[in-house]
Amino acid sequence: MSKKTKINTDDQDVFRDAMIGTRRYEHKKATRAPTAKPVKRRPHTPVDADSDHLAVDLDIPAVTSEQIISFKHPSIPEKTLRKLRKGQYNVDAVLDLHGLTVAVAKVEVVRFIQICMHDLARVVLIIHGKGTHGREPTLKNRINNWLRNMADVLAFCSATRPHGGQGAVYVLLKQQNSGESD
């Protein structure tokens, strides 16, 4: 039966009579991936993105847009990294770097991590993209390097498909005591 076929009134009446006493089935199996709130822009505060910890270029081979990236500090159990890879942690904040230059992206990443640490975020999502027009994904490779050099980053890995797949990374940050001051 095509979508444009009209159902005659007799069939509609029979259907309505058959449906008396029934109610819509509410299923809870399929859910949307939770969306994290983007980090609110704060007044510009000086950020030292050229500091020594990000200036060091680790000898990490370049990755392609479809490759999965992953890192964990030796103190982090493998189980934690597996759960991070599967997207089993709630994302507390999101940073989207699409369209930014490397220099601006570097400043934004440092500022984002600082804000997230201040706000006690535990797992964040950084969307870097997969690169354009078949070229090497510059931001993905830089993120892979920068995050390894940041003391507040315990682990990171490529995100699941709903959160951007190989064009984004989940980042596990150190926990700070809420009693610490700035």
VEXKOLNU-299028 format. One record per atom (N, C-alpha, C): atom name; x, y, z; residue number from 0. Coordinates in steps of 0.001 Angstrom, whole numbers. Layout:
REM VEXKOLNU-299028
CA  X  Y  Z  NUM
...
This chain:
REM VEXKOLNU-299028
N  857  -1166  0  0
CA  0  0  0  0
C  902  1227  0  0
N  678  2128  -924  1
CA  1501  3330  -992  1
C  1019  4337  39  1
N  1845  5348  319  2
CA  1509  6364  1304  2
C  309  7188  872  2
N  87  7322  -421  3
CA  -985  8181  -920  3
C  -2326  7464  -983  3
N  -2356  6164  -734  4
CA  -3606  5426  -771  4
C  -4463  5854  417  4
N  -5688  6189  155  5
CA  -6607  6614  1219  5
C  -7290  5389  1797  5
N  -7490  5426  3084  6
CA  -8201  4348  3767  6
C  -9668  4749  3841  6
N  -10529  3831  3449  7
CA  -11959  4191  3451  7
C  -12471  4314  4886  7
N  -13595  4968  5035  8
CA  -14138  5262  6361  8
C  -14538  4004  7127  8
N  -14984  2953  6423  9
CA  -15339  1710  7106  9
C  -14114  1109  7793  9
N  -12986  1104  7066  10
CA  -11747  573  7647  10
C  -11282  1435  8820  10
N  -11428  2742  8703  11
CA  -11039  3629  9801  11
C  -11880  3356  11037  11
N  -13180  3146  10851  12
CA  -14068  2854  11982  12
C  -13698  1531  12646  12
N  -13399  525  11835  13
CA  -13005  -780  12373  13
C  -11704  -633  13174  13
N  -10777  129  12636  14
CA  -9499  340  13321  14
C  -9715  1059  14666  14
N  -10505  2126  14660  15
CA  -10780  2873  15899  15
C  -11430  1964  16948  15
N  -12382  1125  16515  16
CA  -13042  204  17442  16
C  -12046  -793  18024  16
N  -11125  -1254  17190  17
CA  -10124  -2219  17651  17
C  -9144  -1573  18631  17
N  -8931  -287  18532  18
CA  -7957  409  19364  18
C  -8526  911  20684  18
N  -9837  769  20902  19
CA  -10444  1221  22154  19
C  -9803  465  23310  19
N  -9387  1214  24334  20
CA  -8775  603  25514  20
C  -7268  401  25403  20
N  -6699  751  24292  21
CA  -5246  612  24165  21
C  -4581  1951  24462  21
N  -3283  1908  24727  22
CA  -2533  3137  24930  22
C  -1166  3008  24255  22
N  -571  4130  23986  23
CA  722  4161  23303  23
C  1788  3513  24183  23
N  2608  2703  23568  24
CA  3699  2042  24269  24
C  4851  3026  24434  24
N  5263  3248  25667  25
CA  6391  4143  25950  25
C  7630  3283  26144  25
N  8544  3349  25214  26
CA  9774  2562  25360  26
C  10907  3478  25802  26
N  11868  2881  26489  27
CA  12974  3673  27010  27
C  14320  3106  26557  27
N  14314  2281  25541  28
CA  15561  1679  25091  28
C  16408  2649  24285  28
N  15805  3349  23371  29
CA  16561  4260  22523  29
C  16555  5640  23166  29
N  17760  6140  23421  30
CA  17874  7481  23976  30
C  18879  8273  23159  30
N  18723  9549  23176  31
CA  19684  10408  22498  31
C  20925  10535  23350  31
N  22049  10707  22696  32
CA  23281  10950  23431  32
C  23140  12280  24155  32
N  23534  12328  25423  33
CA  23406  13587  26142  33
C  24321  14634  25532  33
N  23847  15843  25489  34
CA  24666  16916  24954  34
C  25150  17783  26100  34
N  26415  18050  26093  35
CA  26994  18888  27136  35
C  26803  20344  26768  35
N  26781  21163  27773  36
CA  26649  22586  27533  36
C  28002  23133  27103  36
N  28026  23976  26075  37
CA  29287  24600  25699  37
C  29786  25484  26827  37
N  31096  25604  26922  38
CA  31682  26442  27949  38
C  31344  27889  27650  38
N  30877  28586  28667  39
CA  30547  29995  28496  39
C  31832  30785  28339  39
N  31814  31709  27412  40
CA  32971  32574  27213  40
C  33097  33499  28407  40
N  34269  33560  28945  41
CA  34531  34457  30059  41
C  35328  35636  29555  41
N  35373  36691  30329  42
CA  36194  37827  29906  42
C  37619  37356  29630  42
N  38235  37972  28660  43
CA  39573  37571  28240  43
C  40556  37651  29399  43
N  41182  36531  29671  44
CA  42244  36506  30671  44
C  43501  36065  29967  44
N  44623  36630  30346  45
CA  45855  36261  29656  45
C  46152  34773  29830  45
N  46474  34141  28736  46
CA  46809  32720  28739  46
C  48165  32578  28083  46
N  49032  31841  28729  47
CA  50366  31653  28189  47
C  50387  30378  27356  47
N  49875  30464  26134  48
CA  49815  29292  25258  48
C  51188  28931  24716  48
N  52136  29850  24774  49
CA  53482  29561  24285  49
C  54382  29047  25392  49
N  53783  28688  26511  50
CA  54593  28204  27614  50
C  55321  26934  27209  50
N  56329  26605  27975  51
CA  57218  25492  27624  51
C  56494  24157  27489  51
N  55450  23919  28289  52
CA  54821  22596  28255  52
C  54105  22315  26931  52
N  53721  23337  26176  53
CA  53105  23092  24872  53
C  54086  23321  23729  53
N  55208  23946  24022  54
CA  56189  24216  22977  54
C  56966  22952  22605  54
N  57043  22013  23524  55
CA  57783  20779  23273  55
C  57040  19964  22232  55
N  57710  19612  21165  56
CA  57106  18779  20132  56
C  57533  17341  20378  56
N  56626  16529  20813  57
CA  56937  15126  21047  57
C  57135  14435  19707  57
N  57908  13391  19711  58
CA  58168  12647  18483  58
C  57023  11656  18258  58
N  55858  12198  17925  59
CA  54667  11383  17704  59
C  54405  11346  16207  59
N  54254  10165  15631  60
CA  53970  10111  14197  60
C  52634  10790  13873  60
N  52590  11446  12734  61
CA  51365  12114  12293  61
C  50269  11079  12063  61
N  49039  11487  12314  62
CA  47899  10598  12118  62
C  47046  11117  10971  62
N  46274  10209  10398  63
CA  45359  10587  9323  63
C  44001  10943  9926  63
N  43122  11460  9106  64
CA  41812  11877  9608  64
C  40990  10709  10138  64
N  41205  9512  9633  65
CA  40409  8357  10061  65
C  41048  7559  11188  65
N  42270  7890  11581  66
CA  42931  7154  12653  66
C  42394  7570  14011  66
N  42381  6616  14914  67
CA  41944  6863  16285  67
C  43187  7250  17090  67
N  43055  8309  17890  68
CA  44165  8702  18755  68
C  43807  8376  20194  68
N  44824  8085  20987  69
CA  44588  7663  22353  69
C  45850  7872  23175  69
N  45660  8218  24441  70
CA  46776  8411  25363  70
C  46243  8237  26773  70
N  47068  7665  27640  71
CA  46727  7633  29062  71
C  48003  7744  29879  71
N  47894  8474  30966  72
CA  48998  8601  31915  72
C  49191  7231  32562  72
N  50418  6844  32903  73
CA  50650  5519  33512  73
C  49829  5266  34778  73
N  49424  6313  35477  74
CA  48657  6136  36718  74
C  47188  5789  36463  74
N  46740  5885  35220  75
CA  45337  5635  34886  75
C  45155  4169  34491  75
N  44180  3486  35097  76
CA  43944  2087  34728  76
C  43418  1958  33292  76
N  43732  850  32689  77
CA  43272  573  31315  77
C  41739  568  31252  77
N  41091  134  32313  78
CA  39619  88  32355  78
C  39039  1500  32197  78
N  39671  2474  32797  79
CA  39201  3863  32689  79
C  39296  4341  31250  79
N  40398  4022  30569  80
CA  40559  4414  29174  80
C  39523  3709  28295  80
N  39234  2426  28579  81
CA  38209  1700  27816  81
C  36848  2364  27959  81
N  36496  2757  29176  82
CA  35212  3423  29405  82
C  35176  4781  28704  82
N  36300  5474  28691  83
CA  36377  6762  28004  83
C  36178  6560  26507  83
N  36828  5533  25930  84
CA  36692  5223  24495  84
C  35243  4929  24110  84
N  34515  4271  25001  85
CA  33131  3897  24724  85
C  32158  5043  24989  85
N  32671  6167  25476  86
CA  31807  7302  25764  86
C  30912  7077  26965  86
N  31400  6331  27953  87
CA  30583  5975  29107  87
C  30629  7006  30230  87
N  31339  8082  30027  88
CA  31363  9160  31010  88
C  30542  10337  30483  88
N  29926  11068  31375  89
CA  29188  12265  30983  89
C  30174  13346  30568  89
N  29878  13999  29479  90
CA  30720  15098  29000  90
C  30268  16367  29715  90
N  31208  17013  30405  91
CA  30876  18197  31198  91
C  30971  19494  30411  91
N  31789  19522  29361  92
CA  31962  20752  28577  92
C  32455  20385  27185  92
N  32195  21281  26220  93
CA  32563  21034  24824  93
C  33291  22263  24270  93
N  34364  22014  23522  94
CA  35072  23074  22803  94
C  35129  22680  21337  94
N  34651  23546  20457  95
CA  34661  23299  19018  95
C  35720  24190  18377  95
N  36709  23571  17734  96
CA  37825  24305  17134  96
C  37677  24485  15628  96
N  36549  24085  15055  97
CA  36363  24208  13604  97
C  36639  25640  13149  97
N  37407  25760  12094  98
CA  37647  27054  11470  98
C  38713  27906  12137  98
N  39334  27419  13210  99
CA  40354  28213  13893  99
C  41741  27917  13337  99
N  42607  28898  13406  100
CA  44005  28677  13033  100
C  44688  27913  14160  100
N  45865  27394  13889  101
CA  46602  26635  14900  101
C  46910  27521  16105  101
N  47331  28751  15869  102
CA  47685  29660  16963  102
C  46474  29964  17846  102
N  45351  30261  17236  103
CA  44137  30575  18000  103
C  43640  29319  18716  103
N  43695  28187  18041  104
CA  43252  26934  18641  104
C  44081  26599  19877  104
N  45369  26857  19820  105
CA  46262  26578  20953  105
C  45838  27398  22169  105
N  45577  28677  21955  106
CA  45135  29547  23043  106
C  43796  29070  23592  106
N  42871  28727  22693  107
CA  41542  28273  23115  107
C  41609  26972  23911  107
N  42460  26039  23503  108
CA  42588  24764  24217  108
C  43119  25005  25624  108
N  44157  25832  25737  109
CA  44731  26117  27058  109
C  43689  26797  27942  109
N  43004  27789  27408  110
CA  41977  28504  28173  110
C  40843  27552  28572  110
N  40406  26718  27636  111
CA  39330  25763  27887  111
C  39691  24811  29027  111
N  40891  24263  28984  112
CA  41328  23333  30042  112
C  41384  24063  31385  112
N  41887  25294  31394  113
CA  41948  26069  32635  113
C  40552  26312  33206  113
N  39618  26704  32347  114
CA  38245  26949  32788  114
C  37620  25662  33313  114
N  37828  24575  32601  115
CA  37259  23288  33021  115
C  37833  22833  34358  115
N  39119  23050  34559  116
CA  39735  22701  35834  116
C  39142  23553  36948  116
N  38971  24842  36678  117
CA  38378  25753  37665  117
C  36946  25350  37992  117
N  36192  24915  36974  118
CA  34790  24523  37157  118
C  34628  23071  37595  118
N  35728  22399  37868  119
CA  35747  21012  38333  119
C  35150  20034  37329  119
N  35298  20320  36046  120
CA  34858  19382  35006  120
C  35797  18193  35009  120
N  35267  17030  34759  121
CA  36077  15805  34784  121
C  36353  15280  33377  121
N  35316  15202  32534  122
CA  35459  14728  31160  122
C  34941  15809  30230  122
N  35761  16181  29264  123
CA  35376  17221  28311  123
C  35559  16686  26893  123
N  34940  17371  25948  124
CA  35006  16984  24543  124
C  35615  18142  23766  124
N  36655  17842  22994  125
CA  37258  18843  22114  125
C  37040  18368  20685  125
N  36332  19192  19910  126
CA  36052  18867  18510  126
C  37098  19575  17658  126
N  37949  18792  16991  127
CA  39027  19372  16197  127
C  38798  19221  14705  127
N  37915  18354  14301  128
CA  37666  18113  12886  128
C  38626  17080  12325  128
N  38383  16704  11074  129
CA  39194  15664  10427  129
C  40125  16223  9365  129
N  40199  17515  9232  130
CA  41014  18098  8171  130
C  40152  18372  6961  130
N  40702  19128  6020  131
CA  39917  19492  4847  131
C  40586  19058  3562  131
N  39779  18702  2616  132
CA  40218  18412  1247  132
C  41336  17376  1176  132
N  41258  16368  2010  133
CA  42214  15274  1925  133
C  43600  15586  2478  133
N  43779  16769  3020  134
CA  45081  17109  3607  134
C  45202  16522  5004  134
N  46416  16499  5506  135
CA  46668  16017  6853  135
C  45863  16850  7858  135
N  45231  16211  8831  136
CA  44435  16951  9810  136
C  45338  17684  10807  136
N  45624  18923  10527  137
CA  46584  19699  11315  137
C  46173  19809  12770  137
N  44939  20236  13020  138
CA  44513  20410  14410  138
C  44473  19083  15168  138
N  44072  18024  14508  139
CA  44043  16711  15164  139
C  45445  16322  15621  139
N  46439  16524  14764  140
CA  47809  16191  15122  140
C  48338  17098  16233  140
N  47980  18375  16188  141
CA  48419  19293  17240  141
C  47761  18945  18572  141
N  46468  18649  18549  142
CA  45764  18255  19772  142
C  46414  17011  20368  142
N  46735  16058  19520  143
CA  47395  14823  19953  143
C  48703  15146  20679  143
N  49416  16151  20240  144
CA  50666  16565  20858  144
C  50428  17423  22101  144
N  49597  18449  21963  145
CA  49373  19386  23077  145
C  48829  18691  24315  145
N  47823  17842  24142  146
CA  47200  17208  25305  146
C  48166  16298  26052  146
N  49083  15671  25334  147
CA  50090  14821  25990  147
C  51030  15640  26874  147
N  51186  16923  26561  148
CA  52095  17801  27304  148
C  51420  18551  28445  148
N  50129  18404  28603  149
CA  49411  19160  29634  149
C  49319  18340  30917  149
N  49784  18936  31997  150
CA  49824  18241  33282  150
C  48432  17889  33807  150
N  47412  18664  33448  151
CA  46060  18416  33947  151
C  45315  17331  33170  151
N  45886  16858  32070  152
CA  45242  15831  31241  152
C  45764  14452  31650  152
N  44837  13602  32086  153
CA  45209  12248  32489  153
C  45085  11254  31338  153
N  44125  11490  30448  154
CA  43911  10584  29321  154
C  43075  11299  28269  154
N  43184  10815  27035  155
CA  42293  11272  25976  155
C  42215  10198  24910  155
N  41130  10234  24148  156
CA  40950  9281  23058  156
C  39906  9820  22093  156
N  39912  9299  20892  157
CA  38921  9693  19897  157
C  37527  9405  20429  157
N  36597  10260  20080  158
CA  35229  10169  20588  158
C  34431  9106  19840  158
N  33263  8793  20368  159
CA  32339  7890  19692  159
C  31653  8667  18568  159
N  31030  7950  17666  160
CA  30398  8587  16500  160
C  29399  9692  16861  160
N  28519  9505  17859  161
CA  27566  10584  18172  161
C  28231  11896  18603  161
N  29440  11816  19109  162
CA  30146  13013  19563  162
C  31210  13496  18582  162
N  31262  12926  17398  163
CA  32207  13430  16398  163
C  33209  12408  15895  163
N  33212  11213  16457  164
CA  34117  10163  15974  164
C  35573  10591  15995  164
N  36284  10303  14899  165
CA  37704  10623  14826  165
C  37963  12120  14669  165
N  36916  12917  14600  166
CA  37056  14362  14506  166
C  36940  15057  15856  166
N  36963  14275  16939  167
CA  36846  14837  18283  167
C  37530  13914  19284  167
N  37859  14462  20441  168
CA  38475  13650  21498  168
C  37781  13901  22829  168
N  37641  12801  23588  169
CA  37237  12905  24984  169
C  38520  13143  25764  169
N  38473  14025  26742  170
CA  39643  14325  27563  170
C  39270  14117  29025  170
N  40051  13297  29715  171
CA  39866  13056  31144  171
C  40827  13962  31893  171
N  40279  14830  32741  172
CA  41090  15796  33479  172
C  41314  15342  34916  172
N  42372  15869  35519  173
CA  42648  15595  36924  173
C  41510  16137  37765  173
N  41263  15474  38855  174
CA  40256  15978  39786  174
C  40944  16901  40773  174
N  40304  17999  41061  175
CA  40808  18913  42074  175
C  39842  18921  43228  175
N  40380  19154  44389  176
CA  39502  19299  45550  176
C  38738  20601  45421  176
N  37446  20553  45710  177
CA  36622  21755  45587  177
C  37026  22813  46599  177
N  37815  22457  47596  178
CA  38256  23413  48602  178
C  39470  24225  48169  178
N  40093  23860  47049  179
CA  41274  24589  46587  179
C  40889  25959  46103  179
N  41745  26902  46289  180
CA  41470  28263  45817  180
C  42329  28557  44604  180
N  41961  29651  43890  181
CA  42672  30029  42671  181
C  44060  30450  42956  181
